[in-house]
Amino acid sequence: MIGDYLPVLFVFIMAAGLAVLLLVLTHLVGPRVKDKVKLSPYESGVDPVAPAHTRLNIRYFIVGLVFIIFDIEIIFLYPWAVIFSDFIKRSPFILYEMLFFIAVLLFGYIYVWRKRVFEWE
C-alpha cells in the first residue's frame, strides 16, 4: 500500500530539488549590481510619487476579508449541486441542509451590510 505513494513522493522530492537547485544557481550565476536605480521601487516604469509604506484605510482589508469568506463559503455549493440529483430521490434532507446553509450566509451578509462595512466615506 505504501508503495503506491512512492511515485508521488518522488515527484515532491524532484520538485523540491529543482526549486533548491534553481535558487542556488541564481544566487551563484546571477549579476550582483546594487546601485540606487536597481534598488529603487518600480511602479510601471514611472518614478515613485509616494513612499512605498503608506497607511491604507482598514475598510479595504475588511471588504477583502468579507469577500474571501463569502467566496469560500459559496464554493461549498458546487459539490452539493453535483450530488443533489442523486440524493434528492432518497431524502429531501439534503435540500433543507443547503437552505439552512444559504440562510446562514444571508444572515451574515445582512449583518455585514447593517454594520455598514460596504459604505465608503
C-alpha positions in Angstrom: 0.0 0.0 0.0 2.8 2.4 0.8 4.4 1.5 -2.5 1.5 3.2 -4.3 2.6 6.5 -2.9 6.3 6.3 -3.8 5.8 8.0 -7.3 4.1 10.9 -5.6 6.9 11.2 -3.0 9.4 11.0 -5.8 7.7 13.9 -7.6 7.6 16.0 -4.5 11.3 15.3 -3.9 12.2 16.2 -7.5 10.1 19.4 -7.4 11.8 20.5 -4.1 15.2 19.6 -5.5 14.6 21.6 -8.7 13.5 24.6 -6.6 16.6 24.5 -4.4 18.8 24.0 -7.5 17.4 27.0 -9.3 17.7 29.2 -6.2 21.3 28.2 -5.7 22.2 28.7 -9.4 20.5 32.1 -9.5 22.5 33.1 -6.4 25.8 31.8 -7.9 25.5 32.9 -11.5 23.2 36.0 -11.3 24.5 39.5 -11.5 25.3 41.4 -8.4 24.6 45.0 -9.4 23.4 47.0 -6.4 23.1 50.7 -7.2 20.4 53.3 -6.5 18.4 52.6 -9.6 18.3 48.8 -9.2 17.2 49.1 -5.5 14.5 51.7 -6.1 10.8 50.6 -6.2 9.3 50.0 -9.6 5.9 51.4 -10.4 5.1 50.5 -14.0 8.1 52.3 -15.4 7.2 55.6 -13.6 9.2 57.2 -10.8 7.6 56.6 -7.4 5.4 59.6 -6.4 4.8 58.5 -2.8 6.6 56.4 -0.2 6.2 52.7 -0.5 4.9 52.2 3.0 1.7 54.3 3.3 -1.2 53.6 5.6 -4.3 52.2 4.0 -7.8 52.5 5.3 -8.9 49.5 7.3 -12.1 49.2 5.2 -10.0 47.8 2.3 -9.0 44.9 4.4 -12.4 44.3 5.9 -14.1 44.3 2.5 -11.4 41.9 1.2 -11.9 39.6 4.2 -15.6 39.6 3.8 -15.3 38.8 0.1 -12.9 35.9 0.8 -15.1 34.5 3.5 -18.3 34.5 1.3 -16.4 33.3 -1.7 -15.0 30.3 0.1 -18.4 29.5 1.5 -20.1 29.7 -1.9 -17.6 27.1 -3.2 -19.3 24.6 -0.9 -22.4 24.9 -3.2 -20.6 23.2 -6.1 -20.1 19.7 -4.7 -23.6 19.9 -3.3 -25.0 20.7 -6.7 -23.2 17.8 -8.2 -24.7 15.2 -5.9 -28.1 16.9 -5.4 -29.9 15.0 -8.1 -28.7 11.6 -6.8 -29.6 12.3 -3.1 -32.9 14.2 -3.5 -34.6 11.0 -4.6 -33.7 9.2 -1.4 -34.2 12.1 1.1 -35.2 15.8 0.9 -33.0 16.4 3.9 -30.1 17.5 1.7 -32.2 20.3 0.3 -33.1 21.5 3.8 -29.4 21.4 4.9 -28.4 23.6 1.9 -31.3 26.0 2.5 -30.2 26.4 6.1 -26.6 27.0 4.9 -27.7 29.7 2.5 -29.9 31.2 5.2 -26.8 31.5 7.5 -24.9 33.1 4.6 -27.8 35.5 4.0 -27.9 36.5 7.7 -24.2 37.0 7.7 -24.4 39.2 4.7 -27.3 41.2 6.2 -25.2 41.6 9.4 -22.2 42.9 7.5 -24.5 45.2 5.5 -26.1 46.6 8.7 -22.7 47.2 10.2 -22.1 49.4 7.1 -18.9 47.7 6.0 -19.7 48.3 2.4 -20.2 52.1 2.7 -17.4 54.4 1.8 -16.9 57.8 3.3 
